[in-house]
């Protein structure tokens, strides 16, 4: 029995590696074509073809993390269908490999891919993503999350602050800093604009080229007035660290699980919406487990006997199932964020749906037939 397990594992690993290499090559080509738009621009003269290729290459672990459950499904379906077509799986069954032993064999294989997916998503992909963003920041000059930049919120005593950082420069300096201060009644107390800012070792920000407007609401007998301040530099004490700013400028699906958890705690402490990051946190938890679902879904293909037909139709069904899982995972993520669904249920729903499908297929095709 150990020999049969080794045979299935070896064949499945080879097939999954081959399918994964094909998908990664396709994504690499598309990413290179997309990244070429930045090469040679007037405002990005330092960004050359070699930098674009290195940036795309550093994004390969992120693609591998996203594609691994799909390629596991396709590769395992191909192996099980080929074994069934050549009657090798029939010989395995007559040698004593029952349905539950075959299921345990594939679950062991799936456990390996679960660990690999977790390591990719929690360690390798965030590390390479940061390196890729540093390359782009060095040669393009800044790291930004779009037109509005990153928004953060902090509460200090009775006042609350809404902080906007438009971008991070090459050296880690903040560009385009805006700080809005609100009093205990929710009224705007001050507005501070700075061209740039530096993170201090003692938790204070050093803002450069500052323009500050303080709004004095006055009392019933005194009219409101505005005080203006222009200063070359200004110290502002805050608990918002450089890691928090950098995390808010990165895509949440590119962050490690621990970084997501810490960032969610900061958002909740400051009464800021964390729905999007909570969904991504639970997706990080449940996504590696989808590899187990995929190998179970592939097992019934070994019990199909279409000797006259090729494997292409069955592999195509596997491709469609993998694509549908990827789409369903994204749809639930967007819908859960818009409809304010429970984050853990939103992240677990695609895996639960496919788990039920795989168990139903296993029970019907394997146990009953």
Secondary structure, DSSP 8 states (H G I E B T S, - for coil): -HHHHHHHHHHHHHHHHHHHHHHHHHHHHHHHHHHGGGTT-GGGTT--HHHHHHHHHHTHHHHHHHHHHHHHHHHHHHHHHHHHHTTHHHHHHHTT--HHHHHHHHHHHHHHHHHHHHHIIIIIHHHHHHHHHHHHHHHHSEE-SSSS-EEEEEEETTEEEEEEEEEEETTS-EEEEEEEEE-TTS-EEEEEEEEEEEE-TTSEEEEEEEEEEEEE---TTS--EEEEEEEEEEEEE-S--HHHHHHHHS-GGGS-HHHHHHHHHHHHHTT---HHHHHHHHHHHHHTTHHHHHHHHHHGGGG---TTS-SHHHHHHHHHHHHHHHHHHHHHHHHHHHHT--HHHHHHHHHHHHHHHHHHHIIIIII--
